[in-house]
Amino acid sequence: MTVSTEGMKVNWGSRTLRASLELLSSMRFSISLLTVICIASVIGTVLKQQEPLSNYVNQFGPFWAQVFNTASLSTVYSAWWFLLILAFLVVSTSLCIARNAPKILADLNQLKENVREQSLKAFGHRAEAALTESPEGAARRIGQTLVQSGWKVKLQQRDAGWMVAAKKGAANKLGYIAAHSAIVLVCVGGLLDGDMMVRAQMWLGDKSIFTGGGLIADVPLKHRLADNNPTFRANLLVAEGTQSSTAILNQPGGVLLQELPFSVELKKFSVEYYSTGMPKLFASDIIIHDKETGDKIPARVEVNHPVKHRGVEIFQSSFDDGGSSVTLKAIPMAAASKPFEIQGTIGGSSSLSNGQGTDAEKMTLEYTALRVINVENFSADGNMGSGAGVDVRKVDLRQSLDKQLGAANKTATQKELRNVGPSVSYKLRDASGQAREYQNYMLPVQVDARPDSPAVYLLGVRETPANPFQYLRIPADAESSMETFLRLRAALADPAQRERAVQRYARQAVGTDKPELALQLAASASRALALFAGDVPDAGGAAAGKAKPAAGLQAMSDFMENNVPEAERDRAGEVLIRILNGSLFELMQMTREQAGLKPLPQDEKTQNFMSQMVLSLSDAHHYPAPMAFELKDFTQVQASVFQVARAPGKTIVYLGCAFLILGIFAMLYVRERRVWVWLAPRDAAYDSASVSADGSQATMALSTNRKTMDGDKEFEMLKTKLLQVPS
C-alpha cells in the first residue's frame, strides 16, 4: 500500500467544489502550507517581534518599517494571515489523514496470503529449495519459526499446496498517521495558545485595543479581558512592596488589560551578576493573593522555575526599575544657569526653565533609568586603555567588537573588567518636543592607566538611541569633586577674574624688573583667555556665520589660521598654548584661594590634571544643554517583570511533539517486510500419498519498503532458518 499525494476525489457537488476539495486534501497543498509557515517562522525568529514602530524605523528605515507593519511581520505569530494558514494546514492535514488512514489501518491486518505462487518468482529476494517434509508439515514449522521471531503469520491451504504469508514492521505505516497527526496537534495547540481567542473576544465580545495613557485603574472595561479568559500570555510588572492583578497584552497599535484571578505581591527581588556585569540569576519572592478564597500563598519565582496557580503560570521574565528616587544636582553649562538640586522618580518628569521672564526656555526633565552596576572593560587593548590612539574628548564604553579566535570564549584582547558604579539616564525635552538623551556617572572613573592621570566624571549625550553616547570628561579635583571645574569655568566667563589671573601670571613669568615685557605677555595672555572663553566675536565665530562665537581650542585654531602665516603657526601655536596653560593655572589657583582651599602643587600630577581641564573646558562650550545633572543620591526600588500565561494548548503541543518523534522514528527506522513461502508437493499428481513420500518444493520471496543492506542480510538469515539452505 502506497500513500498518494493526490487529494480526495468525490462524485458530488459542483466542479469547483470537487476541485477545491481535492486541492485542500492533497499532500502537496499541505506541504506548501507547511513551507510558508516555516518561512514565516524564520522571519519571526530573525526579526525582533512586537517592537515599537520607531525601533524598526531606526534600524531599517521608514520604507521597510512600513512594509513590516503592513505585512504584520513585526507580529508574525499573531498575524491574521499566519493564523489563517495554520487553520488551513489543520484542515488540509486532517483531510489527508482521513483519506489515507482507513487504507493504512485496513492494510495492517492484511498479510496478502492470496498472492499467486507464480508472482513470487518476480521478487528481487527469492529462493527455492527441496524439503523432506510434507507441505503441511513444512508450512507449520515455518509459520512457528516466524511467530517466534516476531512475525505475524497466516497459513493458507490450497489445492496445490500451502502458502505461508508473514508480515513484520507494520508500525512503519502507523508512523505516517502519527507524524501527520502531530502536525494537526501542534497547529491546534498553537491556535489555542495564540491570539485567536483574544481576537475572537475583540470581534464578538465588543473588546477594543487601548491606545491612551494614564493609570491602569482608569482604563474602561471595554479594554479589559475577564479573568476566565481561556488563553493568554501577558506581562505583569510589580515593584517591591506593591501588588498587582492586571497584566498587559501587547497588541499592534496598543494594549489590552488582562485581569488575573489573583494578585501578585513582590516582597523581595534578588539578582546576582557575572564578572562581566551580565545578570547571573534573578528571582522574586512573592505572595499570591487569591481573590476567591483570600488565601496568601508565598512562592519563589526563578528563571526556568515558574509558579502555577489557578491554571495560570507565573514566569520570571526580566526585571526593571520600580520607581527609584534620585537626587540630581544641576551643573551649569551656560552663563544663565545656576546650580540647584532636584529630586525625581525614575519614570517621572520635572519641569525646568533656563531663566526668568518671557524669554526663558521651558524644558522637561524626564528620568529614564538608574543603573547601580556598570561593568566596563579597562584593559590597555580594550576600549578604555592607556589612551594611545584614543580621542580624549570622546569616550565610547563599548566601541569595538571583540575579535573571535578559536572558541567563542576566547578573544584577541585581554579584558580588565571593573565596576564603575551607578549612573543615571535622563532626557531633556524642549518646548517643541525634541529631546536628547543623557547618561552621567555618579563616581569619577580612572580611564587612563597612568598612575598620575586624573579620574574623570563622564557626562554622556546622544542625539538618537541609534547613536552611541559621546562623553564630556571632567577631571575630579583633590577633593574628588568637579567643583574646581565649575569654579574655573565661572571665572573664565568673568573678564575681571581673567584680568587678575593674567596679571598674576605675567608677574610670576617675567618679574617686576621688566615692565614692558610683562605688559606684552599680559596682553597676549589676556587675548588667549578671551579667545578660549569665547569672548572675541571676530575670532572666526559669529563673524563666520556661526550661531555663537567660537570658544575653546577651536577658537584659538581659527585665530591662528586667520592671523598667523602658515610657516610660523607651529612655533606661534606652542607659545600661545603655553601662555594659555599658565594663565588658566593661575586662574584655577585664584578660584581655590577664594574657596578657602590649598593651592595645587606644581608637579606632574597637577600638570596632567590641568591638561585634562583644558580639554574639558574646551569641549564644555559645545555641550548641547544649559545644564548637566550629577547623580548625588538615590534610593533604589527594584521591580520584577513576570510573564503570566494560561496555555491550554501546551499539553496538546507536547502530545503532538511526542507523536512527531514516534512517527518520524517509525517511518525512518522501522522497515515493513513481508515474506511468502509457497510449499508444493514434488509429485505432479499432487495426491496425498505422494506428498508424504516425496517431500515438498519450497519457493520463498521477501519484499520490503526500502532496499537496504540489512534487508539483504535478513533474507539470507531467513533463507537459512526457513528453507534450511546454507548461506
Backbone hydrogen bonds, N-H to C=O, Kabsch-Sander energy under -0.5 kcal/mol:
donor,donor_aa,acceptor,acceptor_aa,energy
8,M,21,L,-0.6
10,V,8,M,-0.5
18,R,14,S,-2.4
19,A,15,R,-2.4
20,S,16,T,-2.5
21,L,17,L,-2.5
22,E,18,R,-2.1
23,L,19,A,-2.3
24,L,20,S,-2.8
25,S,21,L,-1.8
26,S,23,L,-1.1
27,M,5,T,-0.9
28,R,5,T,-1.0
30,S,26,S,-1.5
31,I,27,M,-2.5
32,S,28,R,-1.8
33,L,29,F,-2.2
34,L,30,S,-2.5
35,T,31,I,-2.1
36,V,32,S,-2.1
37,I,33,L,-2.4
38,C,34,L,-2.1
39,I,35,T,-2.2
40,A,36,V,-2.6
41,S,37,I,-2.4
42,V,38,C,-2.1
43,I,39,I,-2.2
44,G,40,A,-2.5
45,T,41,S,-1.5
46,V,42,V,-2.7
47,L,43,I,-3.0
48,K,46,V,-0.6
50,Q,74,S,-3.2
55,N,52,P,-1.1
56,Y,52,P,-1.1
57,V,53,L,-2.0
58,N,54,S,-2.4
59,Q,55,N,-1.8
60,F,56,Y,-3.1
61,G,56,Y,-0.7
61,G,57,V,-1.5
65,A,61,G,-2.0
66,Q,62,P,-1.9
67,V,63,F,-1.9
68,F,64,W,-2.9
69,N,65,A,-2.1
70,T,66,Q,-2.7
71,A,67,V,-2.5
72,S,69,N,-0.7
73,L,68,F,-2.2
74,S,68,F,-0.8
75,T,72,S,-1.0
76,V,73,L,-0.7
78,S,75,T,-0.9
79,A,75,T,-0.5
79,A,76,V,-1.4
83,L,79,A,-2.2
84,L,80,W,-2.2
85,I,81,W,-2.2
86,L,82,F,-2.2
87,A,83,L,-2.3
88,F,84,L,-2.5
89,L,85,I,-2.6
90,V,86,L,-2.3
91,V,87,A,-2.2
92,S,88,F,-3.1
93,T,89,L,-2.7
94,S,90,V,-2.2
95,L,91,V,-2.3
96,C,92,S,-2.0
97,I,93,T,-2.4
98,A,94,S,-2.7
99,R,95,L,-2.0
100,N,96,C,-2.0
101,A,97,I,-3.2
104,I,100,N,-2.3
105,L,101,A,-3.1
106,A,102,P,-2.3
107,D,103,K,-2.1
108,L,104,I,-1.1
109,N,105,L,-0.6
109,N,106,A,-0.7
110,Q,107,D,-0.8
111,L,109,N,-0.7
115,V,112,K,-1.1
119,S,116,R,-0.8
120,L,116,R,-0.6
120,L,117,E,-0.7
121,K,118,Q,-0.9
122,A,119,S,-1.6
123,F,120,L,-1.2
125,H,702,L,-0.7
126,R,124,G,-0.8
127,A,700,M,-2.3
129,A,698,A,-2.2
131,L,129,A,-0.5
131,L,696,S,-3.0
138,A,134,S,-3.0
139,A,135,P,-2.5
140,R,136,E,-2.3
141,R,137,G,-2.2
142,I,138,A,-2.8
143,G,139,A,-2.6
144,Q,140,R,-2.2
145,T,141,R,-2.3
146,L,142,I,-2.3
147,V,143,G,-2.3
148,Q,144,Q,-2.2
149,S,145,T,-0.9
150,G,147,V,-1.7
151,W,146,L,-2.5
152,K,167,K,-2.8
153,V,151,W,-0.6
154,K,165,A,-2.5
156,Q,163,M,-2.5
158,R,156,Q,-0.5
158,R,161,G,-3.5
161,G,158,R,-0.6
162,W,679,L,-2.7
163,M,156,Q,-3.1
164,V,677,V,-2.5
165,A,154,K,-2.7
165,A,163,M,-0.6
166,A,675,V,-2.6
167,K,152,K,-2.2
168,K,673,R,-2.5
172,N,169,G,-1.6
173,K,170,A,-1.1
174,L,170,A,-1.1
175,G,171,A,-1.7
176,Y,172,N,-0.7
176,Y,173,K,-0.7
177,I,173,K,-1.1
178,A,174,L,-2.7
179,A,175,G,-2.7
180,H,176,Y,-2.2
181,S,177,I,-2.5
182,A,178,A,-2.0
183,I,179,A,-1.4
184,V,180,H,-1.7
185,L,181,S,-2.7
186,V,182,A,-2.9
187,C,183,I,-2.3
188,V,184,V,-2.7
189,G,185,L,-2.8
190,G,186,V,-2.5
191,L,187,C,-2.5
192,L,188,V,-2.4
193,D,189,G,-2.3
194,G,190,G,-0.8
196,M,191,L,-0.6
199,R,195,D,-3.0
200,A,196,M,-2.3
201,Q,197,M,-1.9
202,M,198,V,-1.8
203,W,199,R,-2.5
204,L,200,A,-3.0
205,G,201,Q,-1.7
207,K,201,Q,-0.9
208,S,222,K,-2.2
210,F,255,V,-3.1
211,T,209,I,-0.5
218,D,215,L,-0.9
219,V,216,I,-1.6
223,H,220,P,-1.4
224,R,221,L,-2.1
225,L,257,L,-3.2
229,N,226,A,-1.5
232,F,646,R,-1.5
234,A,644,V,-2.8
235,N,248,I,-2.4
236,L,642,F,-3.0
238,V,236,L,-0.5
238,V,640,S,-2.4
240,E,638,Q,-2.6
241,G,266,L,-2.9
242,T,239,A,-2.0
244,S,264,V,-1.9
247,A,245,S,-0.5
247,A,258,Q,-2.8
248,I,235,N,-2.9
249,L,256,L,-3.3
250,N,248,I,-0.6
251,Q,254,G,-2.7
254,G,251,Q,-2.3
255,V,210,F,-2.1
256,L,249,L,-2.1
257,L,223,H,-2.5
258,Q,247,A,-2.7
259,E,225,L,-2.2
259,E,257,L,-0.6
260,L,245,S,-2.2
263,S,289,H,-2.0
264,V,244,S,-3.0
265,E,263,S,-0.5
265,E,287,I,-2.4
266,L,239,A,-0.5
266,L,242,T,-2.1
267,K,265,E,-0.7
267,K,285,D,-2.6
268,K,285,D,-1.4
270,S,283,A,-2.7
272,E,281,L,-3.0
274,Y,278,M,-3.1
277,G,274,Y,-1.7
280,K,272,E,-4.1
281,L,272,E,-1.5
283,A,270,S,-2.3
284,S,301,V,-2.7
285,D,268,K,-2.8
286,I,284,S,-0.7
286,I,299,A,-2.6
287,I,265,E,-2.1
288,I,297,I,-3.0
289,H,263,S,-2.9
289,H,287,I,-0.6
290,D,288,I,-0.8
290,D,295,D,-2.6
291,K,261,P,-1.6
294,G,290,D,-1.6
297,I,288,I,-2.7
297,I,295,D,-0.6
299,A,286,I,-2.4
301,V,284,S,-2.8
302,E,300,R,-0.5
302,E,305,H,-1.6
303,V,282,F,-0.7
305,H,302,E,-2.1
307,V,314,I,-1.9
309,H,312,V,-2.5
312,V,309,H,-1.9
313,E,311,G,-0.5
313,E,645,A,-2.9
314,I,307,V,-3.5
315,F,313,E,-0.6
315,F,643,Q,-2.9
316,Q,302,E,-0.6
317,S,315,F,-0.9
317,S,641,V,-2.0
318,S,641,V,-2.0
320,D,639,A,-2.7
322,G,637,V,-3.4
325,S,635,T,-1.8
326,V,344,G,-2.6
327,T,633,D,-3.0
328,L,326,V,-0.5
328,L,342,I,-3.0
329,K,630,E,-2.6
330,A,328,L,-0.5
330,A,340,F,-3.5
331,I,628,A,-4.5
333,M,626,P,-2.9
334,A,626,P,-0.9
337,S,334,A,-1.2
342,I,328,L,-2.7
344,G,326,V,-2.2
346,I,324,S,-2.9
347,G,367,Y,-3.2
348,G,345,T,-3.1
350,S,365,L,-2.3
352,L,363,M,-3.4
354,N,361,E,-1.6
360,A,357,G,-1.0
363,M,352,L,-2.5
364,T,429,R,-2.5
365,L,350,S,-3.4
366,E,364,T,-0.7
366,E,427,K,-2.9
367,Y,348,G,-1.9
367,Y,365,L,-0.6
368,T,366,E,-0.8
368,T,425,S,-1.7
369,A,425,S,-1.7
371,R,423,S,-2.6
372,V,370,L,-0.6
376,E,374,N,-0.6
376,E,418,R,-2.5
378,F,376,E,-0.6
378,F,416,E,-3.1
382,G,379,S,-0.6
384,M,379,S,-0.6
385,G,382,G,-0.5
390,V,387,G,-2.0
392,V,390,V,-0.6
394,K,391,D,-1.8
397,L,395,V,-0.5
399,Q,396,D,-0.8
405,L,410,K,-1.0
410,K,407,A,-1.7
412,A,403,K,-1.3
418,R,376,E,-2.2
420,V,374,N,-3.0
420,V,418,R,-0.7
423,S,371,R,-2.5
424,V,440,N,-2.5
425,S,369,A,-2.9
426,Y,438,Y,-2.1
427,K,366,E,-2.3
428,L,436,R,-1.6
429,R,364,T,-2.6
429,R,427,K,-0.6
430,D,434,Q,-2.7
433,G,430,D,-1.6
436,R,428,L,-1.3
437,E,462,R,-2.0
438,Y,426,Y,-3.2
439,Q,460,G,-1.6
440,N,424,V,-2.4
441,Y,458,L,-2.1
442,M,422,P,-2.5
443,L,422,P,-0.5
445,V,456,V,-3.4
447,V,445,V,-1.4
453,S,450,R,-1.3
456,V,445,V,-2.6
457,Y,474,I,-3.6
459,L,457,Y,-0.6
459,L,472,L,-2.2
460,G,439,Q,-3.1
460,G,458,L,-0.6
461,V,470,Q,-1.9
462,R,437,E,-2.0
467,N,464,T,-1.7
470,Q,461,V,-2.4
472,L,459,L,-2.9
473,R,471,Y,-0.5
474,I,457,Y,-2.4
474,I,472,L,-0.6
476,A,455,A,-3.4
477,D,481,S,-2.8
480,S,477,D,-2.1
486,L,482,M,-2.0
487,R,483,E,-3.0
488,L,484,T,-2.5
489,R,485,F,-2.4
490,A,486,L,-2.2
491,A,487,R,-2.5
492,L,488,L,-2.2
493,A,489,R,-1.1
494,D,491,A,-1.3
498,R,494,D,-2.2
499,E,495,P,-2.2
500,R,496,A,-2.0
501,A,497,Q,-2.1
502,V,498,R,-2.3
503,Q,499,E,-2.2
504,R,500,R,-2.0
505,Y,501,A,-2.3
506,A,502,V,-2.6
507,R,503,Q,-2.4
508,Q,504,R,-2.2
509,A,505,Y,-2.2
510,V,506,A,-2.4
511,G,506,A,-0.8
511,G,507,R,-1.0
518,A,514,K,-2.3
519,L,515,P,-2.3
520,Q,516,E,-2.1
521,L,517,L,-2.6
522,A,518,A,-2.4
523,A,519,L,-2.0
524,S,520,Q,-2.3
525,A,521,L,-2.8
526,S,522,A,-2.6
527,R,523,A,-2.2
528,A,524,S,-2.4
529,L,525,A,-2.6
530,A,526,S,-2.1
531,L,527,R,-2.5
532,F,528,A,-2.5
533,A,529,L,-2.2
534,G,530,A,-0.6
534,G,531,L,-1.1
535,D,530,A,-2.9
539,A,536,V,-1.8
541,G,537,P,-0.6
543,A,537,P,-1.3
544,A,541,G,-1.0
545,G,542,A,-1.8
546,K,541,G,-1.8
552,G,532,F,-2.3
554,Q,551,A,-0.7
555,A,551,A,-0.7
556,M,552,G,-1.4
557,S,553,L,-2.1
558,D,554,Q,-2.4
559,F,555,A,-2.3
560,M,556,M,-2.1
561,E,557,S,-2.2
562,N,558,D,-1.9
563,N,559,F,-1.8
564,V,560,M,-2.1
568,E,565,P,-1.3
569,R,565,P,-0.5
569,R,566,E,-1.0
572,A,568,E,-2.4
573,G,569,R,-2.9
574,E,570,D,-2.0
575,V,571,R,-1.8
576,L,572,A,-2.6
577,I,573,G,-2.6
578,R,574,E,-2.1
579,I,575,V,-2.4
580,L,576,L,-2.5
581,N,577,I,-2.7
582,G,578,R,-2.1
583,S,579,I,-2.4
584,L,580,L,-2.8
585,F,581,N,-2.2
586,E,582,G,-2.0
587,L,583,S,-2.4
588,M,584,L,-2.5
589,Q,585,F,-2.5
590,M,586,E,-2.2
591,T,587,L,-1.9
592,R,588,M,-1.9
593,E,589,Q,-2.2
594,Q,590,M,-2.5
595,A,591,T,-1.3
596,G,593,E,-1.3
597,L,592,R,-3.2
603,D,601,P,-1.6
607,Q,603,D,-2.1
608,N,604,E,-2.4
609,F,605,K,-2.1
610,M,606,T,-2.7
611,S,607,Q,-2.2
612,Q,608,N,-2.0
613,M,609,F,-2.0
614,V,610,M,-2.5
615,L,611,S,-1.6
616,S,612,Q,-2.4
617,L,613,M,-2.9
618,S,614,V,-2.0
619,D,615,L,-2.3
620,A,616,S,-2.2
621,H,617,L,-0.7
621,H,618,S,-0.5
622,H,619,D,-1.6
623,Y,620,A,-1.4
628,A,331,I,-2.3
630,E,329,K,-3.1
630,E,628,A,-0.5
632,K,327,T,-2.6
632,K,630,E,-0.7
633,D,327,T,-1.4
635,T,325,S,-2.7
639,A,320,D,-1.9
640,S,238,V,-2.7
641,V,318,S,-2.5
642,F,236,L,-3.4
642,F,640,S,-0.7
643,Q,315,F,-2.1
644,V,234,A,-2.2
644,V,642,F,-0.6
645,A,313,E,-2.1
646,R,232,F,-2.2
647,A,645,A,-0.5
650,K,647,A,-1.4
652,I,648,P,-0.6
653,V,649,G,-2.6
654,Y,650,K,-2.6
655,L,651,T,-2.4
656,G,652,I,-2.5
657,C,653,V,-2.5
658,A,654,Y,-2.2
659,F,655,L,-2.4
660,L,656,G,-2.5
661,I,657,C,-2.4
662,L,658,A,-2.5
663,G,659,F,-3.1
664,I,660,L,-2.7
665,F,661,I,-2.4
666,A,662,L,-2.7
667,M,663,G,-2.5
668,L,664,I,-2.4
669,Y,665,F,-2.8
670,V,666,A,-1.2
671,R,669,Y,-0.6
673,R,168,K,-3.3
673,R,671,R,-0.6
674,R,703,S,-2.5
675,V,166,A,-2.2
676,W,701,A,-2.3
677,V,164,V,-2.2
678,W,699,T,-3.2
679,L,162,W,-3.1
679,L,677,V,-0.6
680,A,678,W,-0.6
680,A,697,Q,-2.5
682,R,695,G,-1.1
686,Y,683,D,-1.1
691,V,687,D,-1.6
692,S,688,S,-1.5
693,A,689,A,-1.5
694,D,690,S,-3.0
695,G,691,V,-1.2
696,S,131,L,-2.3
697,Q,680,A,-4.0
698,A,129,A,-3.3
698,A,696,S,-0.5
699,T,678,W,-2.4
700,M,127,A,-3.3
701,A,676,W,-2.4
702,L,125,H,-2.3
703,S,674,R,-2.5
705,N,672,E,-1.6
708,T,706,R,-0.7
712,D,708,T,-1.3
713,K,709,M,-2.1
714,E,710,D,-2.6
715,F,711,G,-2.2
716,E,712,D,-1.9
717,M,713,K,-2.2
718,L,714,E,-2.7
719,K,715,F,-2.6
720,T,716,E,-1.7
721,K,717,M,-2.3
722,L,718,L,-3.2
723,L,718,L,-0.6
723,L,719,K,-1.2
724,Q,720,T,-0.6
725,V,719,K,-1.4
